[in-house]
């Protein structure tokens, strides 16, 4: 199958591409390399077709889409804090960019498009465990942009007959996640801090909780969404269904990394959601999705990768 992966050089996208190549698919990626890295493609770059371009350009997306049967749309400008600092750019990439991808998919007669949405669309929705039937009340520009993109996916299915499936990711972590970015996610930030002998900062009391999901589970969810029948126009949570507080996370990392450093606490950040826990029953029932790698095992697989990648970045910087 010829598959286009937008954002294929990014953290999640490159893990998807690696699995697809291993399964024997014909893979093309579209990436502007603003947050993705060519180093993420090492080991399989010669087996894929790389198109450099931005999803904000319909022409570039249309050219990359030619001949593709399905699309895994991962390209995004992530981070709630980044969207609060720059909501216009967040909207341009996450909403207008998705509209361009949908238009190009329609025009290229693509069979199915799987869209990477976010748990941030739930926002302040009441109830600890978030189900797809709940109201969506996003509080950040990032969550708002993702929800608008979800609505476009549903519209393109209803109006144009394009098969779309939206997956709401919950706090994905794993190899190739960038710890150096100003907007890095909490797990690579904590791992980098502990490895450097620094105290990581927990914003708030640390009892806020997340459904941390190892990236291989997200890859499984995407593959399931590509092939499942009777799911077009639908939205699904992609997570583990486990609640982990940030204090729990810090304690688990301290144990696995064998460090005695205690985290520091700072003021709570605006736009942050207190609790984010997924109900994954719909994905289990309709997609046949079942998370295979739990939180602790995911950290065991992630820590050496991130430490190795951080060392490689330092080495490359020293030789330039």
C-alpha positions as CSV (number, residue, x, y, z in Angstrom):
1,X,0.0,0.0,0.0
2,X,1.3,3.5,-0.8
3,X,0.9,5.6,2.3
4,X,1.6,9.3,2.9
5,X,2.7,10.2,6.4
6,X,2.6,14.0,7.0
7,X,5.0,15.0,9.7
8,X,6.8,11.8,9.0
9,X,10.2,13.0,10.4
10,X,8.6,14.0,13.7
11,X,8.6,12.0,16.9
12,X,5.3,10.0,16.4
13,X,5.5,10.2,12.6
14,X,9.0,8.6,12.4
15,X,7.9,5.8,14.6
16,X,4.9,5.2,12.4
17,X,7.1,5.3,9.2
18,X,9.6,2.8,10.7
19,X,6.8,0.3,11.4
20,X,5.2,0.8,8.0
21,X,8.5,0.1,6.3
22,X,9.0,-3.0,8.4
23,X,5.6,-4.2,7.3
24,X,6.5,-3.8,3.6
25,X,4.4,-0.7,2.8
26,X,5.5,1.9,0.2
27,X,5.9,5.0,2.3
28,X,6.2,8.7,1.4
29,X,6.6,11.4,4.0
30,X,5.9,15.2,3.8
31,X,7.7,17.3,6.4
32,X,9.0,20.8,6.7
33,X,11.6,19.8,9.3
34,X,10.7,22.6,11.6
35,X,10.1,20.3,14.6
36,X,10.9,16.9,12.8
37,X,14.5,15.8,12.2
38,X,16.2,14.0,9.4
39,X,18.1,12.0,12.1
40,X,14.8,10.4,13.0
41,X,14.8,8.7,9.6
42,X,18.2,7.1,10.0
43,X,18.1,3.4,9.3
44,X,15.3,3.5,6.8
45,X,15.7,6.8,4.9
46,X,16.7,4.9,1.8
47,X,13.5,2.9,1.8
48,X,11.1,5.9,1.8
49,X,10.2,8.8,-0.4
50,X,10.9,12.2,1.3
51,X,9.1,15.3,0.2
52,X,10.1,18.5,1.9
53,X,7.2,21.0,2.3
54,X,4.7,22.6,4.7
55,X,1.1,21.5,5.1
56,X,0.1,25.2,4.9
57,X,0.8,24.9,1.2
58,X,-2.0,23.1,-0.7
59,X,0.3,22.7,-3.7
60,X,3.0,20.9,-1.8
61,X,0.5,18.7,-0.1
62,X,-1.3,17.9,-3.4
63,X,2.0,17.0,-5.0
64,X,3.0,14.7,-2.1
65,X,-0.5,13.1,-2.1
66,X,-0.3,11.8,-5.7
67,X,-0.6,8.1,-6.0
68,X,-1.2,7.5,-2.3
69,X,-4.1,5.3,-1.2
70,X,-4.2,6.3,2.4
71,X,-2.9,9.1,4.6
72,X,-1.7,9.2,8.2
73,X,-1.8,13.0,9.0
74,X,0.6,13.6,11.9
75,X,1.9,17.0,10.9
76,X,1.2,19.5,13.6
77,X,2.6,22.3,15.7
78,X,2.4,20.7,19.2
79,X,2.4,22.1,22.7
80,X,-0.3,23.9,24.7
81,X,2.2,26.5,26.0
82,X,3.4,27.2,22.4
83,X,-0.2,27.7,21.3
84,X,-0.9,30.1,24.1
85,X,2.2,32.2,23.2
86,X,1.4,32.1,19.4
87,X,-2.2,31.1,18.7
88,X,-2.2,32.3,15.1
89,X,0.6,30.0,14.1
90,X,-1.0,27.1,16.0
91,X,-4.2,27.6,14.1
92,X,-2.4,28.0,10.7
93,X,-0.6,24.7,11.0
94,X,-3.1,22.6,13.0
95,X,-6.4,23.8,11.4
96,X,-5.6,25.3,8.1
97,X,-2.9,22.8,7.4
98,X,-5.3,19.9,8.1
99,X,-7.9,21.5,5.8
100,X,-5.2,21.5,3.0
101,X,-4.5,17.9,3.7
102,X,-8.2,17.0,3.5
103,X,-8.6,19.0,0.3
104,X,-5.7,17.2,-1.3
105,X,-6.9,13.8,-0.2
106,X,-10.3,14.5,-1.6
107,X,-8.8,15.7,-4.9
108,X,-6.5,12.6,-5.1
109,X,-9.3,10.1,-4.4
110,X,-7.6,8.9,-1.3
111,X,-9.4,6.0,0.3
112,X,-8.9,6.9,4.0
113,X,-7.2,9.5,6.1
114,X,-6.3,9.0,9.8
115,X,-6.0,12.3,11.7
116,X,-3.8,12.8,14.8
117,X,-6.0,14.7,17.2
118,X,-5.5,15.4,20.9
119,X,-6.9,14.8,24.3
120,X,-6.7,18.6,24.8
121,X,-10.0,18.8,22.9
122,X,-11.8,17.7,26.1
123,X,-10.5,20.7,28.1
124,X,-12.7,21.3,31.1
125,X,-15.2,18.6,30.3
126,X,-16.6,17.2,33.6
127,X,-15.7,13.7,34.7
128,X,-12.3,12.1,35.4
129,X,-12.4,9.5,32.6
130,X,-12.8,11.1,29.1
131,X,-15.1,9.3,26.7
132,X,-15.7,10.3,23.0
133,X,-19.4,10.9,23.8
134,X,-18.6,13.7,26.3
135,X,-18.8,17.4,25.4
136,X,-15.6,19.0,24.2
137,X,-14.6,22.2,26.0
138,X,-11.0,23.0,25.0
139,X,-9.3,25.8,26.9
140,X,-6.1,26.2,25.0
141,X,-5.7,27.5,21.4
142,X,-4.0,24.1,20.6
143,X,-7.1,22.1,21.8
144,X,-9.4,24.5,19.9
145,X,-7.4,24.1,16.7
146,X,-7.4,20.3,17.0
147,X,-11.2,20.2,17.6
148,X,-11.8,22.5,14.5
149,X,-9.6,20.1,12.5
150,X,-11.7,17.1,13.8
151,X,-14.8,18.9,12.6
152,X,-13.3,19.3,9.2
153,X,-12.6,15.6,9.1
154,X,-16.2,14.7,9.9
155,X,-17.4,17.3,7.3
156,X,-15.3,15.9,4.5
157,X,-16.6,12.4,5.3
158,X,-20.3,13.6,5.3
159,X,-20.0,16.0,2.3
160,X,-17.4,14.4,0.0
161,X,-17.4,10.8,1.1
162,X,-13.7,10.8,2.2
163,X,-13.2,8.2,4.8
164,X,-11.7,9.9,7.9
165,X,-10.8,8.6,11.4
166,X,-9.6,10.9,14.1
167,X,-7.5,9.6,17.0
168,X,-7.3,11.6,20.2
169,X,-3.7,11.0,21.5
170,X,-3.1,11.1,25.3
171,X,0.4,12.2,26.3
172,X,2.5,10.1,24.0
173,X,6.1,9.4,24.9
174,X,9.0,7.3,23.6
175,X,12.1,7.2,21.5
176,X,12.8,10.3,19.3
177,X,10.9,12.7,21.5
178,X,12.9,15.9,21.6
179,X,14.1,16.8,25.1
180,X,15.9,20.0,23.9
181,X,12.9,22.0,22.7
182,X,11.7,24.9,24.7
183,X,8.3,23.2,24.5
184,X,9.5,19.7,25.2
185,X,7.0,17.3,26.8
186,X,7.3,16.4,30.5
187,X,8.9,12.9,30.2
188,X,11.9,13.9,28.0
189,X,12.3,17.0,30.1
190,X,12.4,15.0,33.4
191,X,14.7,12.4,31.9
192,X,17.1,15.1,30.7
193,X,17.1,16.9,34.0
194,X,17.7,13.8,36.1
195,X,20.5,12.6,33.8
196,X,22.2,16.0,34.1
197,X,21.9,16.1,37.9
198,X,19.3,18.8,37.8
199,X,15.9,18.9,39.7
200,X,13.0,18.8,37.2
201,X,10.3,21.4,37.8
202,X,6.7,20.2,38.4
203,X,4.3,23.0,37.8
204,X,1.7,22.9,40.6
205,X,1.4,20.3,43.3
206,X,2.2,17.4,41.1
207,X,-1.1,15.6,41.7
208,X,-2.4,16.5,38.3
209,X,-2.6,13.3,36.3
210,X,-2.1,12.1,32.7
211,X,-2.7,9.0,30.7
212,X,0.9,8.5,29.6
213,X,1.0,6.4,26.4
214,X,4.0,4.7,24.9
215,X,4.4,5.5,21.2
216,X,4.2,1.9,20.0
217,X,0.6,1.8,21.2
218,X,-0.2,4.9,19.1
219,X,1.4,3.2,16.1
220,X,-0.9,0.2,16.7
221,X,-3.9,2.5,17.0
222,X,-3.1,4.2,13.6
223,X,-2.7,0.9,11.8
224,X,-6.0,-0.4,13.3
225,X,-7.7,2.8,12.1
226,X,-6.4,2.4,8.6
227,X,-8.0,-1.1,8.2
228,X,-11.1,-1.2,10.5
229,X,-14.5,-1.3,8.7
230,X,-17.5,0.8,9.6
231,X,-15.5,3.5,11.4
232,X,-15.4,6.4,8.8
233,X,-16.3,9.8,10.2
234,X,-15.6,8.5,13.8
235,X,-13.3,9.7,16.6
236,X,-11.4,7.5,19.0
237,X,-9.3,7.9,22.1
238,X,-5.8,6.5,21.7
239,X,-4.3,5.8,25.2
240,X,-3.7,3.2,27.9
241,X,-6.6,4.1,30.2
242,X,-4.2,4.4,33.2
243,X,-4.0,7.5,35.5
244,X,-0.4,8.6,36.5
245,X,0.3,11.7,38.5
246,X,3.4,13.8,37.8
247,X,4.6,12.9,41.3
248,X,4.2,9.3,40.3
249,X,6.1,9.9,37.1
250,X,9.0,11.6,38.9
251,X,9.2,8.8,41.5
252,X,9.2,6.1,38.8
253,X,12.0,7.9,36.8
254,X,14.0,8.3,40.0
255,X,13.8,4.6,40.7
256,X,14.6,3.5,37.1
257,X,17.4,6.0,36.7
258,X,18.7,5.4,40.2
259,X,19.0,9.1,41.1
260,X,18.2,10.7,44.5
261,X,17.3,14.2,43.2
262,X,13.9,15.5,44.3
263,X,11.8,17.5,41.8
264,X,11.1,21.2,42.5
265,X,7.6,22.7,42.3
266,X,6.7,25.9,40.5
267,X,3.4,27.8,39.9
268,X,0.7,26.0,37.9
269,X,0.7,27.0,34.2
270,X,-2.3,28.6,32.5
271,X,-4.1,26.3,30.0
272,X,-3.0,23.1,31.8
273,X,-5.7,20.5,32.4
274,X,-5.9,19.1,35.9
275,X,-6.6,15.4,34.9
276,X,-6.5,13.6,31.6
277,X,-7.6,10.0,31.6
278,X,-9.0,8.1,28.6
279,X,-11.9,5.7,28.2
280,X,-10.6,3.4,25.5
281,X,-13.6,1.1,25.2
282,X,-14.8,2.4,21.9
283,X,-11.4,1.9,20.3
284,X,-11.2,-1.6,21.8
285,X,-14.7,-2.5,20.4
286,X,-14.6,-0.8,17.0
287,X,-10.9,-0.7,16.1
288,X,-9.7,-3.8,17.9
289,X,-7.2,-1.7,19.6
290,X,-5.5,-2.9,22.8
291,X,-2.5,-1.2,24.3
292,X,0.4,-3.6,24.5
293,X,3.1,-1.6,26.5
294,X,2.3,-0.1,29.9
295,X,3.7,3.0,31.5
296,X,6.7,1.4,33.4
297,X,7.8,-0.7,30.6
298,X,7.5,2.2,28.2
299,X,9.8,4.2,30.4
300,X,12.3,1.4,30.5
301,X,12.4,1.4,26.7
302,X,12.5,5.2,26.5
303,X,15.2,6.2,28.9
304,X,18.2,4.7,27.1
305,X,17.0,6.0,23.8
306,X,16.6,9.5,25.0
307,X,19.9,9.5,26.8
308,X,21.6,8.1,23.7
309,X,20.0,10.8,21.5
310,X,21.0,13.6,23.9
311,X,24.6,12.4,23.8
312,X,24.6,12.3,20.0
313,X,23.3,15.8,19.9
314,X,26.1,17.1,22.2
315,X,28.7,15.2,20.1
316,X,27.4,16.6,16.9
317,X,27.4,20.2,18.4
318,X,31.0,19.7,19.5
319,X,32.2,18.8,16.1
320,X,30.5,21.5,14.2
